[in-house]
């Protein structure tokens, strides 16, 4: 069965700063736009849930057709902790993550656990 996952890191200002699509399903042209649409629709749900629960992993907060949105929210209500990137003194917080090393690690972890 072919499957795909879209992994995103979103800044405090609801700006996607990293995105990786991994999986065995063939990539479609409209998939990138669809993932952005689903992400922004789910952010409203995340903002409501993040302040009303103490859980850090919010499983299945939103669905769109056969796609499911799950979110990990840090204690500081950043939608994902990417500490290795933040510890880099040359990285400007909130800017896009352009590290090929980070991208390689994320994709390797996704292949391993998805």
Buried (B, 14 or more C-beta within 10 A) or exposed (E): EEEBBBBBBBBEEEEBBBBBBBBEEEEEEEBEEBBBEBBEEBBEBBEEBBEEEEEEEBEEBBEEEEBBBEBEBEEEEBBBBBEEBEEEEEBEEEEEBEBEEBBEEBBEEBEEEE
